[in-house]
Amino acid sequence: MKSCLALDLGGVVLNICPTWEEALRGAGVTAPGSIQGKVLNDFPQIHTFQKGEISYEEYCSALGDFLGGISPEDAAKVHLAILKEEIVGMSDLVAEVKAWGWKVGILSNTNYPHIDFLRDSDRLPIGKLFDGFVTSYDAGFNKPEPEIYSFFQEKMGVSHQEVVFFDDFEENVIGAREVGWDAYLVKPDGTSATQIRNILWPLRN
């Protein structure tokens, strides 16, 4: 019986900045050099940090260098500015699912500063609705590695048969299905709440 909704963060729950240029604008920080067209994945340390392999201080220092020589303090502002706003309708959806008696948790390839910001920011009140947050930083594994799905089950206190999962990357959905989860692909087009509702509501009984 299904009793737990697992959601990816960026593209499913929140809109995020796809480029460093947009994150800089969001943070109100000017980079000395041009980073036009540089997407988040163009900075490799974002992946090592989100697996907990380097410290936040090391990450911010490296990010500052990557962005043309800004300070680590400004780099930290840019890092947090990656998170934008809640996708329309997600708070209502999460609240409704919790009213069924289900647990609702985040499962994301991300890091503790983003999760701390999500939990504590008045700008993102949806963060206070979740029952748990499982990240690659905590688990030491990225989706679609199977260990991160097991880590989620342990932290949330559920079995694989209980979980319904939504992500905007096909490989993460495939990884979840391989460990026995019901998993579905979401298009990151700002309509994730509607997409999830159309799939999830028939599964609730």
Protein Blocks (a to p, Z undefined) as FASTA:
>chain_A
ZZbdcddfehplpccdfbfklmmmmnopacfbdcehiafklpmklmmmmnopacfklmmm
mmmmmnoopafklmmmmmmmmpccddehklmmmmmmmmnopacdddddddfklmmmmmmm
mklmmlmmpgbdcdfklnopacfbfklmmmmmmmnopafklpccddfbfklmmmmmmnop
acdddddehpmmmmmmmmmmmmmZZ
